[in-house]
Amino acid sequence: MTDSEGLVSAYATEAEHDAEVSVRPKRLADFIAQHRVRDQLDLLLRGAKGRGAPPDHILLSGPPGLGKTTLANIVAAELGAGIRVTSGPAIERSGDLAAIVTSLSEGDVLFIDEIHRIAKPAEELLYSAMEDFRVDVIVGKGPGATAIPLDVEPFTLVGATTRSGLLTGPMRDRFGFVAHLDFYSPADLETLLHRSARILGVPITDEGAVEIAGRSRGTPRIANRLLRRVRDFAEVRADGVVNQETARAALAVYDVDDLGLDRLDRAVLVALVDSFRGGPVGLSTLAVAVGEQPDTVEEVCEPFLVRAGLLARTPRGRVATDAAWHHLGRTPPNGTFAGGTAAPPDLFSAEP
């Protein structure tokens, strides 16, 4: 993935971790948008503090970049508790999880990112830790194996997942509070950009915030990333102020168009429209046409293109909608797929 494509990826890289931390809100009152989730969490945490007991375990689901990790840190801050951070793929054995939960102090928060990817043996051990605050560690092998029960201090598990459908039923049922984070509205992103600009010391106009927000795919992580890149452009090639003109010029340099599409997104649409007459076309064929792996097209490009109404997944393959033709400045032929109208005739085999 090139730098320009990374700008509109909702996944964070290790290199930008420190930059993200600097603009993350530390308290629930400072968390922008997700108003329903914020109000529900406020009630949950206030009630727990009033009782002097840890709150129920919390599951946060939703696309990447919307603030699940931020909310986990806010939960710990609001409770005045410590937080231990790990991820599902890092917990490969039940012993790994046992070591983590037995090291927690009373009232601590354990945050497991991508919890749907936790190994099965560790997941089964987590059940007893969540419900009974106890884990059974197996010592030895074969007939001589012995289970040693270990008590765990009462804690709160905050799990985050981008694919809640992959969570098992028993795992989901053990969370007392489940919340889904939605994409941000442009108005909320503008508020977020003004806040981030104040923290970073970046002069920004209302029009500049509107321009960046409109290209951020409804994702605060992308908005903050674009702000930093526009800041660089403003400081090097302009007067240092992020206004509408500067934002447009900067994002043109980084190949981010007015809808937030990058080079690869547009390559997918151009291939569909120019090479395959709008489709339908199979995923593998489309991936070959743009020189990428099928999973990259499916997981990186398609979610936003589908949400933006530019691409449709049909049983016969991928289809460019009327909106995609218009966005590329082309006139759609009769019968173009557009919200229920007939798709063009099948041109290529549509492998799943």
Disulfide bonds with the S-S distance in Angstrom:
none
